[in-house]
């Protein structure tokens, strides 16, 4: 009963804080940490100490999967250089640097154990940064880099942590063994995640029951995580690979109901897990302070070391980010040379009058590759990073979920074990409260411009024009759809043409008209009238249900139909 009551109270706190954060303009993770710390010292509130395996095995896989399925493969590929640099190289450098610092500051702490703690505090959590960035309108590319870093750096840190723990126990003979162990964990994890993604997508594509599809969807992160861990690889990385593959293939392999269900279910899971963990960070502070053996190192000294480690991590990130951005600014010139060489090769093929089958296939492949590279180059020029973006990227190094869980997984045989956990929590709380609370002000001061709404609307309208043209080609031969023996009514064709073109017209209206003018637009009038009709139908449905003249299953089906229609007509937020 007590666990259930705590769960209800926790969900109520999460929802209340989410509503409050939107009104006051402060990211929910920051408020939740403060609320958790305050609640931990309230008399009567039990001490919280969540086992690390609950978070690493039960919370982290679905949390990362929920983020991975929303990550566009194209955006991830285009930003692979900064993502790999931040999520792999920077994590390793940060872990080694802070490990050396802790090895010097804590006599008796072995270097492998110090590097293990360095791995714990090295990976930033992108949740707080991206929630602030979306609200304040950071450029999409900057958000993509932050999200991509948050997906991969957890795997790097946990693999490095495992190798450091093994080295401290004498299981690894040297640097070469550690590197080989790291490479094995990555390669096997990628293979496991890819196989799980392929198999589960194929299975889900054959199901016609949303309930069964949802059940499999909820199991996928664990199906990827557990085998990878059993093989000695990174379960976290396997989950990320499976999630990215599933998100990419869902558009071509899964039906619309599965995609809508996935979106709603995983947004809910992500909301509860993300915010719940930040609340736990605060709630565990009291129990941490109570477990410290001050004869080894006092709480005050431990917190000071944690703050020093925080400062070192911030400095390392800035020192790393600015040269990285300078490198990225040089990428377009290299891409231009490669694109030019590709264009020359494609031009030579096009000049040949007679091509065999192999040459035709090569020509088509080069045409697709050239179009993709040209689009990548255009994006690089349009959304290149500057010193402002580098500053925000450098200041977005808040720690969170992995630091919380991994700190508690440190072996009890480590010297200063409780102090090490408190150091990790100090880094997490300090970065969340200091960097997280000042990041909005930094974005405003730098006047970073985010999405250009007008450009987005024009691009959206152009896309719908292209979709409409291809869609209307089907109506050139309607008999192929309905059957050769079925006469097709001209009014039906006209109605299909009209509704097919409506989306494109609506997008162009949005691109050309201000919001005030849009209120009087034909589409807005149509939508308002249609919603009014739906509301009248809904009231009639409620009256019919009250009379009891129809069966409940018929009423439920009518309710679902009205809900789908209303959802289609309601303007989407964001």
Secondary structure, DSSP 8 states (H G I E B T S, - for coil): -HHHHHHHHHHHHHHHHHHHHHHHT--HHHHHHHHHHHHHTSTT-------HHIIIIIIHHHHHHHHHTTS-HHHHHHTHHHHHIIIIIHHHHHHHHHHHHHHHHSTT--HHHHHHHHHHHHS--HHHHHHHHHHHT--HHHHHHHHHHHHHHHHHHHHHHHHHHHHHTT---SHHHHHHHHHHHHHHHHHHHHHHHHHHHHHHHT---HHHHHHHHHHHHHHHHHHHHHTTS-HHHHHHHHHHHHHHHHHHHS-HHHHHHHHHHHHHHHHHHHHHHHHHHHHTHHHHHHT--TTTS-HHHHHHHHHHHHHHHHHHHHHHHHHHHHHHHHHHHHHHHHHHHHHHHHHHHHH-S---HHHHHHHHHHHHHHHHHHHHHHHHHHS---HHHHHHHHH-----HHHHHHHHTS-TTSTTHHHHHHHHHHHHHHIIIIIHHHHHHHHHHHT-----HHHHHHHHHHHHHHHHHHHHGGGGGTHHHH-TTS---HHHHHHHHHHHHHHHHHHHHHHHS-HHHHTTSHHHHHHHHHHHHHHHHHHHHHHHHHHT-S-HHHHHHHHHHHHHHHHHHS----
